[in-house]
Amino acid sequence: MAVGSWNPESNSSNINIPVDVALVQRLLAIAESGKLDNLDRAMTAEDQQQNAIMQADASEWEKVLKNYSEEQLISLVRFFTVVEVQLSHWVGANKSPVIRINNILKKRGSKLSKEMLIWIRENSNNRFIPNGAVL
């Protein structure tokens, strides 16, 4: 029996997942259109396969979203909140883009409104959003 060694650098969680700018634009368009009740119809089949972005690092999201307005970011919060519920393979858990976007808003001095926090709780089963894991 061979015994290997574990290399933390080879851990799959260390893989940097890029965030496709064009994909985010398409998802934003869906969010801004208000068509969040049936994402499997609103999204193309190809876009539905791009679920890896749900696990992208905060630095990737910051790079892509740096020029987005607060309104656009809130629209994306809505999209990424409901996509986890509607499309089972879009799992963000403690790396959800909602957490990343909320952190971007906080850095800008903005907070999610009480109404938005209530909306997130009513429309999600992800216990980590919007603030991430409790330390």
VMD Tcl script that builds the backbone (N, CA, C; Angstrom):
set m [mol new atoms 405]
animate dup $m
set s [atomselect $m all]
$s set {name element resname resid chain x y z} {
  {N N MET 1 A 0.856 -1.178 0.000}
  {CA C MET 1 A 0.000 0.000 0.000}
  {C C MET 1 A 0.895 1.232 0.000}
  {N N ALA 2 A 0.624 2.144 -0.891}
  {CA C ALA 2 A 1.390 3.388 -0.976}
  {C C ALA 2 A 0.759 4.449 -0.089}
  {N N VAL 3 A 1.595 5.235 0.511}
  {CA C VAL 3 A 1.124 6.331 1.348}
  {C C VAL 3 A 1.567 7.629 0.697}
  {N N GLY 4 A 0.610 8.459 0.360}
  {CA C GLY 4 A 0.927 9.736 -0.268}
  {C C GLY 4 A 1.017 10.830 0.774}
  {N N SER 5 A 1.337 11.991 0.320}
  {CA C SER 5 A 1.374 13.139 1.227}
  {C C SER 5 A 0.358 14.162 0.754}
  {N N TRP 6 A -0.193 14.861 1.699}
  {CA C TRP 6 A -1.190 15.880 1.395}
  {C C TRP 6 A -0.500 17.206 1.184}
  {N N ASN 7 A -0.818 17.856 0.101}
  {CA C ASN 7 A -0.256 19.167 -0.207}
  {C C ASN 7 A -1.396 20.171 -0.194}
  {N N PRO 8 A -1.393 21.092 0.779}
  {CA C PRO 8 A -2.506 22.043 0.849}
  {C C PRO 8 A -2.632 22.912 -0.393}
  {N N GLU 9 A -1.558 23.095 -1.131}
  {CA C GLU 9 A -1.604 23.888 -2.364}
  {C C GLU 9 A -2.411 23.193 -3.445}
  {N N SER 10 A -2.559 21.883 -3.360}
  {CA C SER 10 A -3.321 21.149 -4.373}
  {C C SER 10 A -4.785 21.003 -4.011}
  {N N ASN 11 A -5.168 21.534 -2.875}
  {CA C ASN 11 A -6.555 21.459 -2.425}
  {C C ASN 11 A -7.450 22.182 -3.424}
  {N N SER 12 A -8.545 21.544 -3.822}
  {CA C SER 12 A -9.427 22.139 -4.834}
  {C C SER 12 A -10.034 23.457 -4.381}
  {N N SER 13 A -10.124 23.698 -3.068}
  {CA C SER 13 A -10.695 24.954 -2.595}
  {C C SER 13 A -9.764 26.132 -2.850}
  {N N ASN 14 A -8.531 25.843 -3.228}
  {CA C ASN 14 A -7.574 26.910 -3.523}
  {C C ASN 14 A -7.594 27.317 -4.990}
  {N N ILE 15 A -8.431 26.694 -5.779}
  {CA C ILE 15 A -8.520 27.021 -7.198}
  {C C ILE 15 A -9.216 28.366 -7.345}
  {N N ASN 16 A -8.597 29.246 -8.110}
  {CA C ASN 16 A -9.164 30.572 -8.341}
  {C C ASN 16 A -10.177 30.482 -9.475}
  {N N ILE 17 A -11.431 30.730 -9.149}
  {CA C ILE 17 A -12.505 30.658 -10.140}
  {C C ILE 17 A -12.751 32.061 -10.683}
  {N N PRO 18 A -12.559 32.252 -11.978}
  {CA C PRO 18 A -12.803 33.583 -12.548}
  {C C PRO 18 A -14.293 33.883 -12.654}
  {N N VAL 19 A -14.616 35.159 -12.555}
  {CA C VAL 19 A -15.993 35.611 -12.722}
  {C C VAL 19 A -16.089 36.256 -14.097}
  {N N ASP 20 A -16.911 35.682 -14.952}
  {CA C ASP 20 A -17.101 36.152 -16.319}
  {C C ASP 20 A -17.933 37.438 -16.316}
  {N N VAL 21 A -17.331 38.524 -16.761}
  {CA C VAL 21 A -17.979 39.832 -16.775}
  {C C VAL 21 A -19.254 39.807 -17.617}
  {N N ALA 22 A -19.198 39.182 -18.771}
  {CA C ALA 22 A -20.372 39.126 -19.657}
  {C C ALA 22 A -21.507 38.338 -19.005}
  {N N LEU 23 A -21.173 37.258 -18.317}
  {CA C LEU 23 A -22.188 36.480 -17.607}
  {C C LEU 23 A -22.852 37.330 -16.532}
  {N N VAL 24 A -22.064 38.046 -15.764}
  {CA C VAL 24 A -22.626 38.892 -14.709}
  {C C VAL 24 A -23.550 39.945 -15.312}
  {N N GLN 25 A -23.186 40.495 -16.450}
  {CA C GLN 25 A -24.048 41.466 -17.130}
  {C C GLN 25 A -25.384 40.843 -17.518}
  {N N ARG 26 A -25.339 39.613 -18.023}
  {CA C ARG 26 A -26.586 38.933 -18.402}
  {C C ARG 26 A -27.445 38.633 -17.173}
  {N N LEU 27 A -26.802 38.230 -16.092}
  {CA C LEU 27 A -27.543 37.947 -14.857}
  {C C LEU 27 A -28.133 39.225 -14.276}
  {N N LEU 28 A -27.388 40.321 -14.369}
  {CA C LEU 28 A -27.888 41.615 -13.915}
  {C C LEU 28 A -29.107 42.032 -14.728}
  {N N ALA 29 A -29.064 41.814 -16.030}
  {CA C ALA 29 A -30.203 42.161 -16.888}
  {C C ALA 29 A -31.451 41.383 -16.455}
  {N N ILE 30 A -31.286 40.118 -16.116}
  {CA C ILE 30 A -32.417 39.319 -15.636}
  {C C ILE 30 A -32.933 39.901 -14.325}
  {N N ALA 31 A -32.011 40.213 -13.421}
  {CA C ALA 31 A -32.398 40.754 -12.113}
  {C C ALA 31 A -33.125 42.081 -12.262}
  {N N GLU 32 A -32.615 42.950 -13.124}
  {CA C GLU 32 A -33.232 44.264 -13.306}
  {C C GLU 32 A -34.582 44.184 -14.024}
  {N N SER 33 A -34.775 43.110 -14.781}
  {CA C SER 33 A -36.058 42.942 -15.478}
  {C C SER 33 A -37.155 42.476 -14.526}
  {N N GLY 34 A -36.760 42.024 -13.342}
  {CA C GLY 34 A -37.738 41.548 -12.374}
  {C C GLY 34 A -38.216 40.128 -12.623}
  {N N LYS 35 A -37.552 39.415 -13.527}
  {CA C LYS 35 A -37.959 38.043 -13.863}
  {C C LYS 35 A -37.250 37.024 -12.964}
  {N N LEU 36 A -37.394 37.198 -11.665}
  {CA C LEU 36 A -36.689 36.329 -10.724}
  {C C LEU 36 A -37.517 35.140 -10.254}
  {N N ASP 37 A -38.751 35.059 -10.688}
  {CA C ASP 37 A -39.590 33.979 -10.202}
  {C C ASP 37 A -39.436 32.685 -10.987}
  {N N ASN 38 A -38.772 32.723 -12.150}
  {CA C ASN 38 A -38.616 31.531 -12.970}
  {C C ASN 38 A -37.273 31.583 -13.692}
  {N N LEU 39 A -36.195 31.456 -12.938}
  {CA C LEU 39 A -34.858 31.622 -13.512}
  {C C LEU 39 A -34.497 30.541 -14.519}
  {N N ASP 40 A -35.048 29.350 -14.393}
  {CA C ASP 40 A -34.717 28.322 -15.373}
  {C C ASP 40 A -35.222 28.686 -16.768}
  {N N ARG 41 A -36.218 29.551 -16.852}
  {CA C ARG 41 A -36.677 30.047 -18.159}
  {C C ARG 41 A -35.983 31.342 -18.553}
  {N N ALA 42 A -35.655 32.172 -17.570}
  {CA C ALA 42 A -35.030 33.465 -17.859}
  {C C ALA 42 A -33.570 33.320 -18.276}
  {N N MET 43 A -32.905 32.293 -17.773}
  {CA C MET 43 A -31.486 32.077 -18.093}
  {C C MET 43 A -31.358 31.104 -19.256}
  {N N THR 44 A -30.337 31.312 -20.072}
  {CA C THR 44 A -30.067 30.360 -21.147}
  {C C THR 44 A -29.514 29.068 -20.539}
  {N N ALA 45 A -29.612 27.991 -21.270}
  {CA C ALA 45 A -29.074 26.707 -20.805}
  {C C ALA 45 A -27.567 26.826 -20.566}
  {N N GLU 46 A -26.902 27.559 -21.444}
  {CA C GLU 46 A -25.450 27.750 -21.293}
  {C C GLU 46 A -25.121 28.515 -20.008}
  {N N ASP 47 A -25.866 29.573 -19.736}
  {CA C ASP 47 A -25.632 30.350 -18.515}
  {C C ASP 47 A -25.930 29.523 -17.262}
  {N N GLN 48 A -26.913 28.653 -17.354}
  {CA C GLN 48 A -27.243 27.816 -16.203}
  {C C GLN 48 A -26.098 26.881 -15.833}
  {N N GLN 49 A -25.221 26.596 -16.777}
  {CA C GLN 49 A -24.071 25.721 -16.511}
  {C C GLN 49 A -22.879 26.472 -15.919}
  {N N GLN 50 A -22.981 27.772 -15.782}
  {CA C GLN 50 A -21.873 28.593 -15.282}
  {C C GLN 50 A -21.918 28.776 -13.762}
  {N N ASN 51 A -22.415 27.793 -13.079}
  {CA C ASN 51 A -22.619 27.876 -11.635}
  {C C ASN 51 A -21.337 27.928 -10.811}
  {N N ALA 52 A -20.189 27.684 -11.388}
  {CA C ALA 52 A -18.925 27.730 -10.636}
  {C C ALA 52 A -18.668 29.114 -10.042}
  {N N ILE 53 A -19.238 30.152 -10.640}
  {CA C ILE 53 A -19.001 31.491 -10.094}
  {C C ILE 53 A -19.529 31.638 -8.674}
  {N N MET 54 A -20.415 30.759 -8.280}
  {CA C MET 54 A -20.952 30.805 -6.917}
  {C C MET 54 A -19.866 30.566 -5.876}
  {N N GLN 55 A -18.743 29.994 -6.295}
  {CA C GLN 55 A -17.649 29.691 -5.380}
  {C C GLN 55 A -16.422 30.583 -5.610}
  {N N ALA 56 A -16.585 31.631 -6.393}
  {CA C ALA 56 A -15.460 32.524 -6.685}
  {C C ALA 56 A -15.043 33.316 -5.441}
  {N N ASP 57 A -13.767 33.637 -5.397}
  {CA C ASP 57 A -13.212 34.395 -4.266}
  {C C ASP 57 A -13.686 35.839 -4.278}
  {N N ALA 58 A -13.618 36.445 -3.104}
  {CA C ALA 58 A -14.023 37.846 -2.943}
  {C C ALA 58 A -13.237 38.760 -3.873}
  {N N SER 59 A -11.954 38.493 -4.062}
  {CA C SER 59 A -11.126 39.356 -4.917}
  {C C SER 59 A -11.621 39.356 -6.360}
  {N N GLU 60 A -12.111 38.215 -6.828}
  {CA C GLU 60 A -12.668 38.134 -8.184}
  {C C GLU 60 A -13.925 38.988 -8.297}
  {N N TRP 61 A -14.787 38.896 -7.293}
  {CA C TRP 61 A -16.021 39.675 -7.309}
  {C C TRP 61 A -15.714 41.172 -7.217}
  {N N GLU 62 A -14.774 41.537 -6.372}
  {CA C GLU 62 A -14.415 42.957 -6.238}
  {C C GLU 62 A -13.906 43.525 -7.549}
  {N N LYS 63 A -13.120 42.732 -8.257}
  {CA C LYS 63 A -12.588 43.165 -9.550}
  {C C LYS 63 A -13.706 43.415 -10.558}
  {N N VAL 64 A -14.638 42.499 -10.632}
  {CA C VAL 64 A -15.715 42.574 -11.624}
  {C C VAL 64 A -16.749 43.643 -11.266}
  {N N LEU 65 A -17.033 43.803 -9.986}
  {CA C LEU 65 A -18.133 44.675 -9.566}
  {C C LEU 65 A -17.697 46.072 -9.133}
  {N N LYS 66 A -16.436 46.404 -9.283}
  {CA C LYS 66 A -15.924 47.677 -8.752}
  {C C LYS 66 A -16.642 48.905 -9.297}
  {N N ASN 67 A -17.140 48.856 -10.516}
  {CA C ASN 67 A -17.796 50.028 -11.106}
  {C C ASN 67 A -19.322 49.933 -11.124}
  {N N TYR 68 A -19.859 48.919 -10.463}
  {CA C TYR 68 A -21.305 48.769 -10.418}
  {C C TYR 68 A -21.893 49.741 -9.397}
  {N N SER 69 A -23.076 50.250 -9.702}
  {CA C SER 69 A -23.764 51.157 -8.772}
  {C C SER 69 A -24.366 50.355 -7.624}
  {N N GLU 70 A -24.766 51.061 -6.591}
  {CA C GLU 70 A -25.411 50.407 -5.454}
  {C C GLU 70 A -26.693 49.704 -5.901}
  {N N GLU 71 A -27.456 50.329 -6.780}
  {CA C GLU 71 A -28.697 49.733 -7.277}
  {C C GLU 71 A -28.416 48.434 -8.039}
  {N N GLN 72 A -27.369 48.442 -8.850}
  {CA C GLN 72 A -27.010 47.235 -9.592}
  {C C GLN 72 A -26.577 46.123 -8.636}
  {N N LEU 73 A -25.817 46.486 -7.615}
  {CA C LEU 73 A -25.380 45.492 -6.642}
  {C C LEU 73 A -26.564 44.889 -5.895}
  {N N ILE 74 A -27.539 45.718 -5.542}
  {CA C ILE 74 A -28.735 45.223 -4.860}
  {C C ILE 74 A -29.510 44.279 -5.777}
  {N N SER 75 A -29.582 44.614 -7.059}
  {CA C SER 75 A -30.243 43.719 -8.013}
  {C C SER 75 A -29.546 42.367 -8.072}
  {N N LEU 76 A -28.218 42.388 -8.046}
  {CA C LEU 76 A -27.466 41.133 -8.051}
  {C C LEU 76 A -27.650 40.361 -6.744}
  {N N VAL 77 A -27.782 41.058 -5.631}
  {CA C VAL 77 A -28.080 40.389 -4.360}
  {C C VAL 77 A -29.384 39.616 -4.510}
  {N N ARG 78 A -30.370 40.250 -5.099}
  {CA C ARG 78 A -31.664 39.579 -5.303}
  {C C ARG 78 A -31.490 38.338 -6.194}
  {N N PHE 79 A -30.767 38.497 -7.297}
  {CA C PHE 79 A -30.572 37.369 -8.203}
  {C C PHE 79 A -29.889 36.203 -7.492}
  {N N PHE 80 A -28.748 36.477 -6.852}
  {CA C PHE 80 A -27.980 35.391 -6.240}
  {C C PHE 80 A -28.660 34.809 -5.006}
  {N N THR 81 A -29.580 35.544 -4.417}
  {CA C THR 81 A -30.369 35.001 -3.311}
  {C C THR 81 A -31.316 33.926 -3.826}
  {N N VAL 82 A -32.026 34.226 -4.893}
  {CA C VAL 82 A -33.036 33.279 -5.369}
  {C C VAL 82 A -32.480 32.168 -6.256}
  {N N VAL 83 A -31.351 32.398 -6.904}
  {CA C VAL 83 A -30.827 31.365 -7.800}
  {C C VAL 83 A -30.456 30.098 -7.028}
  {N N GLU 84 A -29.977 30.242 -5.794}
  {CA C GLU 84 A -29.632 29.067 -4.991}
  {C C GLU 84 A -30.859 28.211 -4.678}
  {N N VAL 85 A -32.002 28.838 -4.539}
  {CA C VAL 85 A -33.235 28.124 -4.230}
  {C C VAL 85 A -33.811 27.488 -5.493}
  {N N GLN 86 A -33.753 28.218 -6.604}
  {CA C GLN 86 A -34.403 27.755 -7.822}
  {C C GLN 86 A -33.593 26.763 -8.642}
  {N N LEU 87 A -32.280 26.917 -8.649}
  {CA C LEU 87 A -31.417 26.018 -9.433}
  {C C LEU 87 A -30.495 25.283 -8.462}
  {N N SER 88 A -30.779 24.032 -8.223}
  {CA C SER 88 A -30.107 23.277 -7.158}
  {C C SER 88 A -28.596 23.169 -7.330}
  {N N HIS 89 A -28.090 23.279 -8.540}
  {CA C HIS 89 A -26.641 23.175 -8.745}
  {C C HIS 89 A -25.926 24.529 -8.580}
  {N N TRP 90 A -26.659 25.580 -8.311}
  {CA C TRP 90 A -26.071 26.894 -8.031}
  {C C TRP 90 A -25.982 27.045 -6.506}
  {N N VAL 91 A -24.921 26.522 -5.930}
  {CA C VAL 91 A -24.751 26.525 -4.476}
  {C C VAL 91 A -23.613 27.470 -4.110}
  {N N GLY 92 A -23.934 28.430 -3.272}
  {CA C GLY 92 A -22.916 29.371 -2.814}
  {C C GLY 92 A -22.500 29.106 -1.382}
  {N N ALA 93 A -23.461 28.707 -0.548}
  {CA C ALA 93 A -23.222 28.462 0.885}
  {C C ALA 93 A -22.424 29.616 1.491}
  {N N ASN 94 A -21.297 29.326 2.135}
  {CA C ASN 94 A -20.532 30.383 2.809}
  {C C ASN 94 A -19.651 31.192 1.865}
  {N N LYS 95 A -19.701 30.892 0.556}
  {CA C LYS 95 A -18.973 31.677 -0.440}
  {C C LYS 95 A -19.944 32.388 -1.390}
  {N N SER 96 A -21.183 32.469 -1.005}
  {CA C SER 96 A -22.216 33.056 -1.855}
  {C C SER 96 A -21.826 34.447 -2.343}
  {N N PRO 97 A -22.110 34.748 -3.599}
  {CA C PRO 97 A -21.888 36.106 -4.097}
  {C C PRO 97 A -22.638 37.166 -3.293}
  {N N VAL 98 A -23.732 36.781 -2.648}
  {CA C VAL 98 A -24.474 37.735 -1.811}
  {C C VAL 98 A -23.561 38.253 -0.698}
  {N N ILE 99 A -22.790 37.367 -0.109}
  {CA C ILE 99 A -21.847 37.765 0.946}
  {C C ILE 99 A -20.788 38.692 0.368}
  {N N ARG 100 A -20.269 38.338 -0.792}
  {CA C ARG 100 A -19.228 39.153 -1.454}
  {C C ARG 100 A -19.767 40.551 -1.769}
  {N N ILE 101 A -20.987 40.599 -2.305}
  {CA C ILE 101 A -21.592 41.886 -2.671}
  {C C ILE 101 A -21.894 42.706 -1.425}
  {N N ASN 102 A -22.406 42.066 -0.392}
  {CA C ASN 102 A -22.673 42.770 0.858}
  {C C ASN 102 A -21.385 43.387 1.411}
  {N N ASN 103 A -20.281 42.668 1.321}
  {CA C ASN 103 A -18.997 43.204 1.787}
  {C C ASN 103 A -18.543 44.393 0.948}
  {N N ILE 104 A -18.789 44.340 -0.347}
  {CA C ILE 104 A -18.460 45.469 -1.224}
  {C C ILE 104 A -19.275 46.691 -0.812}
  {N N LEU 105 A -20.558 46.483 -0.576}
  {CA C LEU 105 A -21.422 47.589 -0.148}
  {C C LEU 105 A -20.930 48.181 1.177}
  {N N LYS 106 A -20.561 47.332 2.114}
  {CA C LYS 106 A -20.059 47.807 3.407}
  {C C LYS 106 A -18.794 48.642 3.237}
  {N N LYS 107 A -17.891 48.191 2.364}
  {CA C LYS 107 A -16.658 48.948 2.107}
  {C C LYS 107 A -16.966 50.327 1.535}
  {N N ARG 108 A -18.065 50.438 0.820}
  {CA C ARG 108 A -18.477 51.719 0.244}
  {C C ARG 108 A -19.260 52.575 1.245}
  {N N GLY 109 A -19.505 52.023 2.421}
  {CA C GLY 109 A -20.251 52.762 3.439}
  {C C GLY 109 A -21.743 52.588 3.347}
  {N N SER 110 A -22.198 51.590 2.613}
  {CA C SER 110 A -23.633 51.312 2.467}
  {C C SER 110 A -23.991 50.056 3.244}
  {N N LYS 111 A -25.217 49.989 3.646}
  {CA C LYS 111 A -25.730 48.807 4.329}
  {C C LYS 111 A -26.984 48.338 3.618}
  {N N LEU 112 A -27.234 47.034 3.695}
  {CA C LEU 112 A -28.500 46.530 3.189}
  {C C LEU 112 A -29.603 47.035 4.112}
  {N N SER 113 A -30.692 47.470 3.530}
  {CA C SER 113 A -31.812 47.988 4.324}
  {C C SER 113 A -32.462 46.853 5.111}
  {N N LYS 114 A -33.199 47.223 6.130}
  {CA C LYS 114 A -33.929 46.239 6.931}
  {C C LYS 114 A -34.889 45.460 6.044}
  {N N GLU 115 A -35.545 46.161 5.123}
  {CA C GLU 115 A -36.473 45.515 4.206}
  {C C GLU 115 A -35.754 44.475 3.338}
  {N N MET 116 A -34.550 44.826 2.883}
  {CA C MET 116 A -33.785 43.904 2.052}
  {C C MET 116 A -33.343 42.685 2.865}
  {N N LEU 117 A -32.934 42.889 4.096}
  {CA C LEU 117 A -32.538 41.773 4.955}
  {C C LEU 117 A -33.716 40.821 5.183}
  {N N ILE 118 A -34.893 41.388 5.391}
  {CA C ILE 118 A -36.094 40.571 5.565}
  {C C ILE 118 A -36.395 39.817 4.274}
  {N N TRP 119 A -36.279 40.499 3.134}
  {CA C TRP 119 A -36.529 39.857 1.842}
  {C C TRP 119 A -35.575 38.683 1.636}
  {N N ILE 120 A -34.306 38.871 1.969}
  {CA C ILE 120 A -33.319 37.792 1.811}
  {C C ILE 120 A -33.728 36.588 2.654}
  {N N ARG 121 A -34.084 36.814 3.898}
  {CA C ARG 121 A -34.481 35.718 4.788}
  {C C ARG 121 A -35.728 34.991 4.273}
  {N N GLU 122 A -36.646 35.731 3.708}
  {CA C GLU 122 A -37.884 35.130 3.198}
  {C C GLU 122 A -37.683 34.367 1.892}
  {N N ASN 123 A -36.600 34.670 1.169}
  {CA C ASN 123 A -36.389 34.091 -0.157}
  {C C ASN 123 A -35.169 33.192 -0.265}
  {N N SER 124 A -34.579 32.836 0.859}
  {CA C SER 124 A -33.373 32.014 0.824}
  {C C SER 124 A -33.395 30.968 1.925}
  {N N ASN 125 A -32.701 29.879 1.675}
  {CA C ASN 125 A -32.467 28.879 2.709}
  {C C ASN 125 A -30.983 28.783 3.046}
  {N N ASN 126 A -30.196 29.746 2.568}
  {CA C ASN 126 A -28.764 29.779 2.849}
  {C C ASN 126 A -28.542 30.558 4.145}
  {N N ARG 127 A -28.177 29.873 5.175}
  {CA C ARG 127 A -28.024 30.490 6.490}
  {C C ARG 127 A -26.821 31.433 6.563}
  {N N PHE 128 A -25.950 31.406 5.581}
  {CA C PHE 128 A -24.750 32.262 5.607}
  {C C PHE 128 A -24.991 33.678 5.075}
  {N N ILE 129 A -26.022 33.854 4.262}
  {CA C ILE 129 A -26.190 35.172 3.657}
  {C C ILE 129 A -27.063 36.058 4.546}
  {N N PRO 130 A -26.770 37.325 4.575}
  {CA C PRO 130 A -25.878 38.118 3.737}
  {C C PRO 130 A -24.486 38.377 4.323}
  {N N ASN 131 A -24.218 37.931 5.562}
  {CA C ASN 131 A -22.981 38.342 6.230}
  {C C ASN 131 A -21.863 37.324 6.254}
  {N N GLY 132 A -22.120 36.091 5.876}
  {CA C GLY 132 A -21.080 35.073 5.918}
  {C C GLY 132 A -21.124 34.279 7.200}
  {N N ALA 133 A -20.122 33.450 7.371}
  {CA C ALA 133 A -20.040 32.582 8.541}
  {C C ALA 133 A -19.716 33.392 9.781}
  {N N VAL 134 A -20.304 32.996 10.883}
  {CA C VAL 134 A -20.015 33.621 12.167}
  {C C VAL 134 A -18.710 33.032 12.689}
  {N N LEU 135 A -17.820 33.892 13.104}
  {CA C LEU 135 A -16.521 33.400 13.576}
  {C C LEU 135 A -16.583 32.929 14.991}
}
mol reanalyze $m
mol bondsrecalc $m
mol representation Tube
mol addrep $m
